[in-house]
Amino acid sequence: MPRLGKFEQAQPQVDVWLSAGMEVVDFNAGEVDLAIRYGSGRYPGLEVVRLLSETVVPVASPELLAANPLASPLDLSHHILLHDGSPDADDSCPDWAMWLAARGLKTVDGSRGPRFNQSSLVIEAAANGRGIALAKQTLAQADLDAGRLVIPFEIPTAVDFAYYVVHPKAKGRLPQVKAFVSWLKEEAAAHEAALLTMDNGAGI
């Protein structure tokens, strides 16, 4: 959303109508030209363009960490763990129990803590200081850039799912769709390049 103004300035003749929801868009209804989906990339009958990969990172508010520092993952036992229960069905996306087990941390109970049915809700809860979340970094990046969230451990976990823009082939011939897809690709490339620069600077 914060980037959309750039497209509107570059393409003032194109009116963008956004609809956010968990349901899969029905292109046959004719009301939607394209959609952004988080998934495997297998969408039969549609043209598919990969935009962004995804990683999962622990995040917390700086105020929470100032009051109760995290020197190592073992210190998670002293914090509330926030759980992303969104129905993405990506087996490669770790929950807290998986993340802790992968690091051999048997003394931290990964099952405790509140659960949220949308990724945006768990990110918002972390930003409000309610606990430590495992967040999809692409979704959390605006809060990270704004300083509302920080990453206490630079331990990113890559997942199999990614973000794709999809549309029927006929829609892809529309000038406004071509312009919007081209802009999405440019913004996605710039975003991933910025993340790579940050990671290299951190010595990851």
N, C-alpha and C positions, 0 to 999 in steps of 0.2 A: 504493500500500500504506500509506504513513504516514497517509493520510486516512481509511482504512476504519474506524478506531475510532469516528469521529464518526457514521458510519451505524449501527454496531452499538449505540451508545448511544441514538440516536434511534429505532431500530427493533429492540429486543431480541428481539422475537418472530420475526424473520427470520434464519435461519441462512444465511450466505454461504459458498458453496463455490467457490474459485477454481481454475482450471486454466490454466496458462500454457503456450503452445506455438505453434509456427510454422504448424501445420496448420490448415486451415479447419474450423470446427466443423460437424459434421453434426447439424442440429437434428432430423432425422427419427428419430434414435436416442432422443430423448426425455429425455436426461440433462441437457441444458443449456437454460436459459431464455433467455439473452441472451448476446451477445458484443460485445466492443469490437474494431473493426477499423481498421487504418490503410490507407487506400486512396482510391479515386476517389469513393466514395459510391454507386456503381451496384451494387446488390445485389438483383437481381430476386427477387420473391417474399417479400421481407422488409420490415418496417417499419424505416425508417432515420432516425436523429436525429443531426445533426451536433453534435459536442461541442467539438472544438478544432481550430484551424488549426495549422500547423507552420512553423517557420523553422529554418534551419541557421546556426550560428554557430561560429567557431573557439573552442576551449576548451583550457585547460591548467591544470596545478596551480600554485598560487602559489609553491611551492618551486622549481619548474622555472624560472619566470620570474624569480624572485629571483636564481637562479644564472646565468641566460642571458637577459637582458631582450629584449623585443620592442618596439623603438621604432616600427617600421613593418612592413608585410607583407613588405618586402624582406628583413628579418631572418629570415624563415622558412627561408632557405637554410642557416642555422646550426642548425636543429632537425630532429629526426626527425618526419616526417609520418605520422600514424596514419590508416588508411583504413577507412571503414565499407563493408563488402562485403555487407551484408544484402540478401536478394533481394526488395526492395520494388518494383522495376521502375517507379520514378517518374522519368521522363526529366527532370523539372524540378528534381530534387534534385542539387545539384552535387557532384562529387568534387573532389579537390584540383586536378587538372589544369584542370577547368572553372572553378573559383573563381579560380585564379591567372590564367588566360587572360582572364577577364572584367575583370581589373584591369590587364591589360597587363604582367604580371610574367613576362617571358620568361627571366629569369636564374635562376628558382627551378624546380627539377625536381619537378613534381607527381606523378610516378609512383613515386618512391622511398618506402620505408617499409613497415612490416608492415600486413597486412590482417586484418580480423576479420569473421566471418560473421553477427554480431549487433550491433545498435546499442548494446546494453547493454555489450558487451565492449569496444568502442572507447572508450566513456565511462569505464569502469573503468580502462582502460589509461592514459588521459589523467590521471585522478585520481591514479594511482600514479606519475605523473611520467615515463612512458615516451616522451612526445612531445606534439605538438600535434594535436588532432583537430578535424575538422568534425563537429559533433554536432547532432542534433535537439534543439532547446532545451527542448521539453516534457519529453523524457526525461532531459535533463541538469539540469533545474531544481532537483531536490532536492540534488544535489551543489553547484550554484551557491549555493543558499540556505545550505548548511552550510559554505561556504568551501573545500570540497575542490577546486573548480574556479573559475576566473575566465575572463572573456571579454577577451582582450587587445586586440581591435579591435571596436568596436561597429559591425560591418558585417553585419547580419542579411540572410539571403537567404530570401525566402518561397518555399515549394514548393506544388505543386498538390494533393498528397495531404493528407488531414486524418484526424482520429480520429472514428469514428462508433460509436454503439451500435446494434446491429441485433437483431431478434428476429422470429419468426413472429407474424402478427397475433393468433392465438389466445393466444399467450403474453403479449401486451401487455395482455390483460384480467385477468391475475392480479394480485391486490393487491400481492404482494411485488415483482413486476416493475415495476408502476407506481411503487412507492415507491423502488425502486433507480434507475430511470431518472430520476425527478424529482431525486433526490439527486445523481446524476452530472451532470445539467444545471446544478444550482446550484454544484457544485464547479468545473465547467469554466468557468462564467461568472466565478466569483470568481478563478480562476487567470488568465484572460485580462485581467480588470480590473487585477489586481496587476501583470502584465507591462506593460500600457499605462501604468500609473502610473510604473513604473521607467523605461520608455523616455522618457516625457515629462520625468522628472526628469533624465535624462542628456542631454537636448537632442537626441535622435535625430529 
